[in-house]
Amino acid sequence: MGILTSTMPTLLDKFSRSEKDGKIAKIVELLAKQNDILQDAEYQECNDGSKHKTTMRSGIPEPAWRLFNKGVQPSKSTTVQVIDTTGMMEDYGKVDKALADLSGNADAFRVSENMAKLQGFNNKTARYMFYGNTASEPEAFLGLAPRYNSLAAESGANIVDAGGTGSTNASIWFVTWGELSTHLLYPKGSVAGFQHRFLGEDTVTDDAGGEFQAYRDHFKWDIGMSVRDWRANARIANIDVTALTKDAASGADLVEKMIDAYYRLDNPMQGEGRTVIYCNKTIQTFLHKQAMNAKNINLTLGEYGGRKIPEFLGMPIKRVDALLNTEARVV
């Protein structure tokens, strides 16, 4: 999978190109600064309303040898159709009109006051990108973990078992963003995910039933995920975080497992898309320490967006706080 280039737009690209006054672009930029994965994820419009139908090739045809004066049976490939859905997240914000007007810039005041709600969208989006499960929550969307959650499944070929057996496990993810691999979805005919509408002035009630004038905002984010080719991603599962050491003398050897995961990818660094590695701060801390080890040649420190972060074979290792240290064992 290619690492540096991709032609698909990110969420920020979408708004910076299409929105005239830039207000939502600024909000999205603020969100992205607090969550690395939002800077990387690429978007594609659904091809069936709020659903996205993907035809995945499940078998490659092979030609037959032929003798003179003997024919061959034509071969054909086999495919399977996958349908991914989008979920709708919504929330409302309200700020006291008198207080907002007193600030001298009511619009800026509203944005400031609503940042906590916006951060809630941010946190939930990141969490469901990994752990969303439509089997238990059909109104949401299917994230990565349920797609790579069984060593016996076909996608289990791209799961590396780090050996943890308890419930203090974490994962490292290799995700390739691209049109033919992994991308996020937004409903057909809508904007790319995050939407905001200023509802104007309204009479609202406080917790005690008293009324006052307020400015109200409506926030909405329709989002889904499509993994068009599961071979483009890999998961290192069952990393027991309580057993990790900075020199890998005991516990999981993270570098060794990352090499295994790298070679599970289908044609790493050769196809379309950008491959990014994601882990939580516990894992990233140990990877950073191992990158400082003079004996290490696979982990290095690179600079991305003015920050020095670990990278592995040229792929940035980015932090996602939504990733847990309490994952159940993947078997």
Contacts in CASP RR format, 6 or more apart in sequence:
PFRMAT RR
TARGET T0000
AUTHOR 0000-0000-0000
METHOD contacts of the structure
MODEL  1
MGILTSTMPTLLDKFSRSEKDGKIAKIVELLAKQNDILQDAEYQECNDGS
KHKTTMRSGIPEPAWRLFNKGVQPSKSTTVQVIDTTGMMEDYGKVDKALA
DLSGNADAFRVSENMAKLQGFNNKTARYMFYGNTASEPEAFLGLAPRYNS
LAAESGANIVDAGGTGSTNASIWFVTWGELSTHLLYPKGSVAGFQHRFLG
EDTVTDDAGGEFQAYRDHFKWDIGMSVRDWRANARIANIDVTALTKDAAS
GADLVEKMIDAYYRLDNPMQGEGRTVIYCNKTIQTFLHKQAMNAKNINLT
LGEYGGRKIPEFLGMPIKRVDALLNTEARVV
1 176 0 8 1.000
1 181 0 8 1.000
1 232 0 8 1.000
1 265 0 8 1.000
1 266 0 8 1.000
1 267 0 8 1.000
1 268 0 8 1.000
1 269 0 8 1.000
1 270 0 8 1.000
1 271 0 8 1.000
1 272 0 8 1.000
1 273 0 8 1.000
1 274 0 8 1.000
1 275 0 8 1.000
2 176 0 8 1.000
2 269 0 8 1.000
2 270 0 8 1.000
2 271 0 8 1.000
2 272 0 8 1.000
2 273 0 8 1.000
2 274 0 8 1.000
2 275 0 8 1.000
3 269 0 8 1.000
3 274 0 8 1.000
3 275 0 8 1.000
3 314 0 8 1.000
3 315 0 8 1.000
4 274 0 8 1.000
5 273 0 8 1.000
5 274 0 8 1.000
6 42 0 8 1.000
6 177 0 8 1.000
6 178 0 8 1.000
6 272 0 8 1.000
6 273 0 8 1.000
6 274 0 8 1.000
7 179 0 8 1.000
8 42 0 8 1.000
8 43 0 8 1.000
8 44 0 8 1.000
8 177 0 8 1.000
8 178 0 8 1.000
8 179 0 8 1.000
8 183 0 8 1.000
8 273 0 8 1.000
9 17 0 8 1.000
9 42 0 8 1.000
9 43 0 8 1.000
9 192 0 8 1.000
10 39 0 8 1.000
10 40 0 8 1.000
10 41 0 8 1.000
10 42 0 8 1.000
10 43 0 8 1.000
11 28 0 8 1.000
11 32 0 8 1.000
11 38 0 8 1.000
11 41 0 8 1.000
11 43 0 8 1.000
11 184 0 8 1.000
11 192 0 8 1.000
11 193 0 8 1.000
11 194 0 8 1.000
12 25 0 8 1.000
12 28 0 8 1.000
12 29 0 8 1.000
12 32 0 8 1.000
12 39 0 8 1.000
14 43 0 8 1.000
14 191 0 8 1.000
14 192 0 8 1.000
15 22 0 8 1.000
15 24 0 8 1.000
15 25 0 8 1.000
15 28 0 8 1.000
15 191 0 8 1.000
15 192 0 8 1.000
15 194 0 8 1.000
16 22 0 8 1.000
16 25 0 8 1.000
18 191 0 8 1.000
19 25 0 8 1.000
23 107 0 8 1.000
23 111 0 8 1.000
23 196 0 8 1.000
24 194 0 8 1.000
24 195 0 8 1.000
24 196 0 8 1.000
26 111 0 8 1.000
27 111 0 8 1.000
27 118 0 8 1.000
27 194 0 8 1.000
27 196 0 8 1.000
28 38 0 8 1.000
28 194 0 8 1.000
30 115 0 8 1.000
30 118 0 8 1.000
31 38 0 8 1.000
31 118 0 8 1.000
31 119 0 8 1.000
31 121 0 8 1.000
31 122 0 8 1.000
31 194 0 8 1.000
32 38 0 8 1.000
32 39 0 8 1.000
34 119 0 8 1.000
34 122 0 8 1.000
35 122 0 8 1.000
35 123 0 8 1.000
35 125 0 8 1.000
35 126 0 8 1.000
35 320 0 8 1.000
35 321 0 8 1.000
36 278 0 8 1.000
36 318 0 8 1.000
36 319 0 8 1.000
36 320 0 8 1.000
37 126 0 8 1.000
37 129 0 8 1.000
37 276 0 8 1.000
37 278 0 8 1.000
37 318 0 8 1.000
37 320 0 8 1.000
38 122 0 8 1.000
38 125 0 8 1.000
38 126 0 8 1.000
40 175 0 8 1.000
40 177 0 8 1.000
40 274 0 8 1.000
40 276 0 8 1.000
40 318 0 8 1.000
41 129 0 8 1.000
41 177 0 8 1.000
41 183 0 8 1.000
41 184 0 8 1.000
42 177 0 8 1.000
42 178 0 8 1.000
42 179 0 8 1.000
42 183 0 8 1.000
42 184 0 8 1.000
43 183 0 8 1.000
43 184 0 8 1.000
43 185 0 8 1.000
43 186 0 8 1.000
43 192 0 8 1.000
43 193 0 8 1.000
44 52 0 8 1.000
44 179 0 8 1.000
44 183 0 8 1.000
44 184 0 8 1.000
44 185 0 8 1.000
44 186 0 8 1.000
44 226 0 8 1.000
45 185 0 8 1.000
45 186 0 8 1.000
45 187 0 8 1.000
45 188 0 8 1.000
45 189 0 8 1.000
45 192 0 8 1.000
46 52 0 8 1.000
46 86 0 8 1.000
46 185 0 8 1.000
46 186 0 8 1.000
46 187 0 8 1.000
46 188 0 8 1.000
47 53 0 8 1.000
47 188 0 8 1.000
48 83 0 8 1.000
48 188 0 8 1.000
49 187 0 8 1.000
49 188 0 8 1.000
49 189 0 8 1.000
50 85 0 8 1.000
50 86 0 8 1.000
50 87 0 8 1.000
50 187 0 8 1.000
50 188 0 8 1.000
50 222 0 8 1.000
51 83 0 8 1.000
51 84 0 8 1.000
51 85 0 8 1.000
51 86 0 8 1.000
52 83 0 8 1.000
52 84 0 8 1.000
52 85 0 8 1.000
52 86 0 8 1.000
52 185 0 8 1.000
52 224 0 8 1.000
52 226 0 8 1.000
53 81 0 8 1.000
53 82 0 8 1.000
53 83 0 8 1.000
54 81 0 8 1.000
54 82 0 8 1.000
54 83 0 8 1.000
54 84 0 8 1.000
54 226 0 8 1.000
54 228 0 8 1.000
55 79 0 8 1.000
55 80 0 8 1.000
55 81 0 8 1.000
55 82 0 8 1.000
56 79 0 8 1.000
56 80 0 8 1.000
56 81 0 8 1.000
56 82 0 8 1.000
56 228 0 8 1.000
56 229 0 8 1.000
57 77 0 8 1.000
57 78 0 8 1.000
57 79 0 8 1.000
58 78 0 8 1.000
58 79 0 8 1.000
58 80 0 8 1.000
59 77 0 8 1.000
59 78 0 8 1.000
59 79 0 8 1.000
60 77 0 8 1.000
61 75 0 8 1.000
61 76 0 8 1.000
61 77 0 8 1.000
62 75 0 8 1.000
63 72 0 8 1.000
63 75 0 8 1.000
64 72 0 8 1.000
64 73 0 8 1.000
64 75 0 8 1.000
65 72 0 8 1.000
66 72 0 8 1.000
82 226 0 8 1.000
84 141 0 8 1.000
84 142 0 8 1.000
84 185 0 8 1.000
84 224 0 8 1.000
84 225 0 8 1.000
84 226 0 8 1.000
85 134 0 8 1.000
85 141 0 8 1.000
85 142 0 8 1.000
85 224 0 8 1.000
86 141 0 8 1.000
86 185 0 8 1.000
86 186 0 8 1.000
86 187 0 8 1.000
86 222 0 8 1.000
86 223 0 8 1.000
86 224 0 8 1.000
87 139 0 8 1.000
87 140 0 8 1.000
87 141 0 8 1.000
87 222 0 8 1.000
87 223 0 8 1.000
87 224 0 8 1.000
88 139 0 8 1.000
88 220 0 8 1.000
88 221 0 8 1.000
88 222 0 8 1.000
89 121 0 8 1.000
89 124 0 8 1.000
89 125 0 8 1.000
89 220 0 8 1.000
89 221 0 8 1.000
89 222 0 8 1.000
89 223 0 8 1.000
90 218 0 8 1.000
90 219 0 8 1.000
90 220 0 8 1.000
90 221 0 8 1.000
91 117 0 8 1.000
91 120 0 8 1.000
91 121 0 8 1.000
91 218 0 8 1.000
91 219 0 8 1.000
92 216 0 8 1.000
92 217 0 8 1.000
92 218 0 8 1.000
92 219 0 8 1.000
93 114 0 8 1.000
93 117 0 8 1.000
93 216 0 8 1.000
93 217 0 8 1.000
93 218 0 8 1.000
93 219 0 8 1.000
94 202 0 8 1.000
94 204 0 8 1.000
94 214 0 8 1.000
94 215 0 8 1.000
94 216 0 8 1.000
94 217 0 8 1.000
95 109 0 8 1.000
95 110 0 8 1.000
95 113 0 8 1.000
95 114 0 8 1.000
95 214 0 8 1.000
95 215 0 8 1.000
96 212 0 8 1.000
96 213 0 8 1.000
96 214 0 8 1.000
97 106 0 8 1.000
97 201 0 8 1.000
97 212 0 8 1.000
97 213 0 8 1.000
97 214 0 8 1.000
97 215 0 8 1.000
98 212 0 8 1.000
98 213 0 8 1.000
99 109 0 8 1.000
100 106 0 8 1.000
100 109 0 8 1.000
100 110 0 8 1.000
100 113 0 8 1.000
100 215 0 8 1.000
103 109 0 8 1.000
106 215 0 8 1.000
110 198 0 8 1.000
110 215 0 8 1.000
110 217 0 8 1.000
114 217 0 8 1.000
114 219 0 8 1.000
117 219 0 8 1.000
118 219 0 8 1.000
121 194 0 8 1.000
121 219 0 8 1.000
121 221 0 8 1.000
123 321 0 8 1.000
123 322 0 8 1.000
125 221 0 8 1.000
125 223 0 8 1.000
126 320 0 8 1.000
126 321 0 8 1.000
126 322 0 8 1.000
127 322 0 8 1.000
128 140 0 8 1.000
128 141 0 8 1.000
128 143 0 8 1.000
128 223 0 8 1.000
129 143 0 8 1.000
129 144 0 8 1.000
129 184 0 8 1.000
129 225 0 8 1.000
129 322 0 8 1.000
130 143 0 8 1.000
130 144 0 8 1.000
130 145 0 8 1.000
130 173 0 8 1.000
130 320 0 8 1.000
130 322 0 8 1.000
130 323 0 8 1.000
131 143 0 8 1.000
131 145 0 8 1.000
131 146 0 8 1.000
131 322 0 8 1.000
131 324 0 8 1.000
132 140 0 8 1.000
132 141 0 8 1.000
132 142 0 8 1.000
132 143 0 8 1.000
132 145 0 8 1.000
132 146 0 8 1.000
133 140 0 8 1.000
133 142 0 8 1.000
133 143 0 8 1.000
133 145 0 8 1.000
133 146 0 8 1.000
134 140 0 8 1.000
134 141 0 8 1.000
134 142 0 8 1.000
135 146 0 8 1.000
141 185 0 8 1.000
141 223 0 8 1.000
141 224 0 8 1.000
141 225 0 8 1.000
142 224 0 8 1.000
142 225 0 8 1.000
143 225 0 8 1.000
144 173 0 8 1.000
144 175 0 8 1.000
144 182 0 8 1.000
144 225 0 8 1.000
144 227 0 8 1.000
144 233 0 8 1.000
144 235 0 8 1.000
145 171 0 8 1.000
145 235 0 8 1.000
145 327 0 8 1.000
147 155 0 8 1.000
147 227 0 8 1.000
147 230 0 8 1.000
148 155 0 8 1.000
148 156 0 8 1.000
148 158 0 8 1.000
148 159 0 8 1.000
148 230 0 8 1.000
148 233 0 8 1.000
148 235 0 8 1.000
148 237 0 8 1.000
148 330 0 8 1.000
149 330 0 8 1.000
150 156 0 8 1.000
150 159 0 8 1.000
150 330 0 8 1.000
150 331 0 8 1.000
151 159 0 8 1.000
151 161 0 8 1.000
151 330 0 8 1.000
151 331 0 8 1.000
154 230 0 8 1.000
155 230 0 8 1.000
157 231 0 8 1.000
157 264 0 8 1.000
158 230 0 8 1.000
158 231 0 8 1.000
158 233 0 8 1.000
158 234 0 8 1.000
158 235 0 8 1.000
158 261 0 8 1.000
158 264 0 8 1.000
158 265 0 8 1.000
159 234 0 8 1.000
159 235 0 8 1.000
159 236 0 8 1.000
159 237 0 8 1.000
159 264 0 8 1.000
159 330 0 8 1.000
160 234 0 8 1.000
160 235 0 8 1.000
160 236 0 8 1.000
160 237 0 8 1.000
160 257 0 8 1.000
160 260 0 8 1.000
160 261 0 8 1.000
160 264 0 8 1.000
161 237 0 8 1.000
161 238 0 8 1.000
161 330 0 8 1.000
162 169 0 8 1.000
162 236 0 8 1.000
162 237 0 8 1.000
162 238 0 8 1.000
162 239 0 8 1.000
162 240 0 8 1.000
162 252 0 8 1.000
162 254 0 8 1.000
162 257 0 8 1.000
163 238 0 8 1.000
163 239 0 8 1.000
163 240 0 8 1.000
163 252 0 8 1.000
164 238 0 8 1.000
164 239 0 8 1.000
164 240 0 8 1.000
164 243 0 8 1.000
164 252 0 8 1.000
164 329 0 8 1.000
165 238 0 8 1.000
165 240 0 8 1.000
165 329 0 8 1.000
166 240 0 8 1.000
166 328 0 8 1.000
166 329 0 8 1.000
167 326 0 8 1.000
167 327 0 8 1.000
167 328 0 8 1.000
167 329 0 8 1.000
168 240 0 8 1.000
168 241 0 8 1.000
168 242 0 8 1.000
168 325 0 8 1.000
168 326 0 8 1.000
169 237 0 8 1.000
169 238 0 8 1.000
169 239 0 8 1.000
169 240 0 8 1.000
169 241 0 8 1.000
169 325 0 8 1.000
169 326 0 8 1.000
169 327 0 8 1.000
169 328 0 8 1.000
169 329 0 8 1.000
169 330 0 8 1.000
170 239 0 8 1.000
170 241 0 8 1.000
170 279 0 8 1.000
170 280 0 8 1.000
170 282 0 8 1.000
170 283 0 8 1.000
170 323 0 8 1.000
170 324 0 8 1.000
170 325 0 8 1.000
170 327 0 8 1.000
171 235 0 8 1.000
171 236 0 8 1.000
171 237 0 8 1.000
171 239 0 8 1.000
171 279 0 8 1.000
171 323 0 8 1.000
171 327 0 8 1.000
172 235 0 8 1.000
172 236 0 8 1.000
172 239 0 8 1.000
172 254 0 8 1.000
172 257 0 8 1.000
172 258 0 8 1.000
172 261 0 8 1.000
172 277 0 8 1.000
172 278 0 8 1.000
172 279 0 8 1.000
172 283 0 8 1.000
173 233 0 8 1.000
173 234 0 8 1.000
173 235 0 8 1.000
173 236 0 8 1.000
173 277 0 8 1.000
173 278 0 8 1.000
173 279 0 8 1.000
173 323 0 8 1.000
174 233 0 8 1.000
174 234 0 8 1.000
174 235 0 8 1.000
174 261 0 8 1.000
174 262 0 8 1.000
174 265 0 8 1.000
174 275 0 8 1.000
174 276 0 8 1.000
174 277 0 8 1.000
174 315 0 8 1.000
175 182 0 8 1.000
175 233 0 8 1.000
175 275 0 8 1.000
175 276 0 8 1.000
175 277 0 8 1.000
175 278 0 8 1.000
176 182 0 8 1.000
176 232 0 8 1.000
176 233 0 8 1.000
176 265 0 8 1.000
176 273 0 8 1.000
176 274 0 8 1.000
176 275 0 8 1.000
177 183 0 8 1.000
177 273 0 8 1.000
177 274 0 8 1.000
177 275 0 8 1.000
177 276 0 8 1.000
178 272 0 8 1.000
178 273 0 8 1.000
178 274 0 8 1.000
179 228 0 8 1.000
179 272 0 8 1.000
179 273 0 8 1.000
180 228 0 8 1.000
180 229 0 8 1.000
180 232 0 8 1.000
180 272 0 8 1.000
180 273 0 8 1.000
181 227 0 8 1.000
181 228 0 8 1.000
181 229 0 8 1.000
181 232 0 8 1.000
181 233 0 8 1.000
181 272 0 8 1.000
181 273 0 8 1.000
182 225 0 8 1.000
182 226 0 8 1.000
182 227 0 8 1.000
182 228 0 8 1.000
182 232 0 8 1.000
182 233 0 8 1.000
183 225 0 8 1.000
183 226 0 8 1.000
183 228 0 8 1.000
184 223 0 8 1.000
184 224 0 8 1.000
184 225 0 8 1.000
184 226 0 8 1.000
185 223 0 8 1.000
185 224 0 8 1.000
185 225 0 8 1.000
185 226 0 8 1.000
186 192 0 8 1.000
186 193 0 8 1.000
186 222 0 8 1.000
186 223 0 8 1.000
186 224 0 8 1.000
187 222 0 8 1.000
190 222 0 8 1.000
193 221 0 8 1.000
193 222 0 8 1.000
193 223 0 8 1.000
194 219 0 8 1.000
194 220 0 8 1.000
194 221 0 8 1.000
195 219 0 8 1.000
195 220 0 8 1.000
195 221 0 8 1.000
195 222 0 8 1.000
196 217 0 8 1.000
196 218 0 8 1.000
196 219 0 8 1.000
196 220 0 8 1.000
197 217 0 8 1.000
197 218 0 8 1.000
197 220 0 8 1.000
198 215 0 8 1.000
198 216 0 8 1.000
198 217 0 8 1.000
199 215 0 8 1.000
199 216 0 8 1.000
199 217 0 8 1.000
199 218 0 8 1.000
200 215 0 8 1.000
200 216 0 8 1.000
201 213 0 8 1.000
201 214 0 8 1.000
201 215 0 8 1.000
201 216 0 8 1.000
202 213 0 8 1.000
202 214 0 8 1.000
202 215 0 8 1.000
202 216 0 8 1.000
203 211 0 8 1.000
203 212 0 8 1.000
203 213 0 8 1.000
203 214 0 8 1.000
204 211 0 8 1.000
204 212 0 8 1.000
204 213 0 8 1.000
204 214 0 8 1.000
204 216 0 8 1.000
205 211 0 8 1.000
206 212 0 8 1.000
227 233 0 8 1.000
229 266 0 8 1.000
231 265 0 8 1.000
231 266 0 8 1.000
232 265 0 8 1.000
232 266 0 8 1.000
232 275 0 8 1.000
233 265 0 8 1.000
234 261 0 8 1.000
234 262 0 8 1.000
234 264 0 8 1.000
234 265 0 8 1.000
235 261 0 8 1.000
235 330 0 8 1.000
236 254 0 8 1.000
236 257 0 8 1.000
236 258 0 8 1.000
236 260 0 8 1.000
236 261 0 8 1.000
237 327 0 8 1.000
237 329 0 8 1.000
237 330 0 8 1.000
238 327 0 8 1.000
238 329 0 8 1.000
238 330 0 8 1.000
239 252 0 8 1.000
239 254 0 8 1.000
239 257 0 8 1.000
239 283 0 8 1.000
240 251 0 8 1.000
240 252 0 8 1.000
241 282 0 8 1.000
241 283 0 8 1.000
241 325 0 8 1.000
243 250 0 8 1.000
243 251 0 8 1.000
243 252 0 8 1.000
244 251 0 8 1.000
244 252 0 8 1.000
244 254 0 8 1.000
244 282 0 8 1.000
244 283 0 8 1.000
244 286 0 8 1.000
245 251 0 8 1.000
245 286 0 8 1.000
246 286 0 8 1.000
246 289 0 8 1.000
246 290 0 8 1.000
246 293 0 8 1.000
247 290 0 8 1.000
247 293 0 8 1.000
248 254 0 8 1.000
248 255 0 8 1.000
248 256 0 8 1.000
248 290 0 8 1.000
254 283 0 8 1.000
254 286 0 8 1.000
254 287 0 8 1.000
254 290 0 8 1.000
255 290 0 8 1.000
255 296 0 8 1.000
255 298 0 8 1.000
255 299 0 8 1.000
255 312 0 8 1.000
258 277 0 8 1.000
258 298 0 8 1.000
258 312 0 8 1.000
259 298 0 8 1.000
262 268 0 8 1.000
262 312 0 8 1.000
262 313 0 8 1.000
265 275 0 8 1.000
268 275 0 8 1.000
269 275 0 8 1.000
269 313 0 8 1.000
275 315 0 8 1.000
276 315 0 8 1.000
276 316 0 8 1.000
276 318 0 8 1.000
277 312 0 8 1.000
277 315 0 8 1.000
277 316 0 8 1.000
277 317 0 8 1.000
277 318 0 8 1.000
278 317 0 8 1.000
278 318 0 8 1.000
278 319 0 8 1.000
278 320 0 8 1.000
278 323 0 8 1.000
279 287 0 8 1.000
279 317 0 8 1.000
279 318 0 8 1.000
279 319 0 8 1.000
279 320 0 8 1.000
279 323 0 8 1.000
280 319 0 8 1.000
280 320 0 8 1.000
280 321 0 8 1.000
280 322 0 8 1.000
280 323 0 8 1.000
280 324 0 8 1.000
280 325 0 8 1.000
281 319 0 8 1.000
281 321 0 8 1.000
282 325 0 8 1.000
283 323 0 8 1.000
284 309 0 8 1.000
284 310 0 8 1.000
284 317 0 8 1.000
284 319 0 8 1.000
287 299 0 8 1.000
287 310 0 8 1.000
287 312 0 8 1.000
287 317 0 8 1.000
288 301 0 8 1.000
288 309 0 8 1.000
288 310 0 8 1.000
290 296 0 8 1.000
290 299 0 8 1.000
291 299 0 8 1.000
291 300 0 8 1.000
291 301 0 8 1.000
291 310 0 8 1.000
298 312 0 8 1.000
298 313 0 8 1.000
299 310 0 8 1.000
299 311 0 8 1.000
299 312 0 8 1.000
300 310 0 8 1.000
300 311 0 8 1.000
300 312 0 8 1.000
300 314 0 8 1.000
301 308 0 8 1.000
301 309 0 8 1.000
301 310 0 8 1.000
301 311 0 8 1.000
302 308 0 8 1.000
302 309 0 8 1.000
302 310 0 8 1.000
302 311 0 8 1.000
302 316 0 8 1.000
303 309 0 8 1.000
304 316 0 8 1.000
304 318 0 8 1.000
309 316 0 8 1.000
309 317 0 8 1.000
309 318 0 8 1.000
309 319 0 8 1.000
310 317 0 8 1.000
311 317 0 8 1.000
END
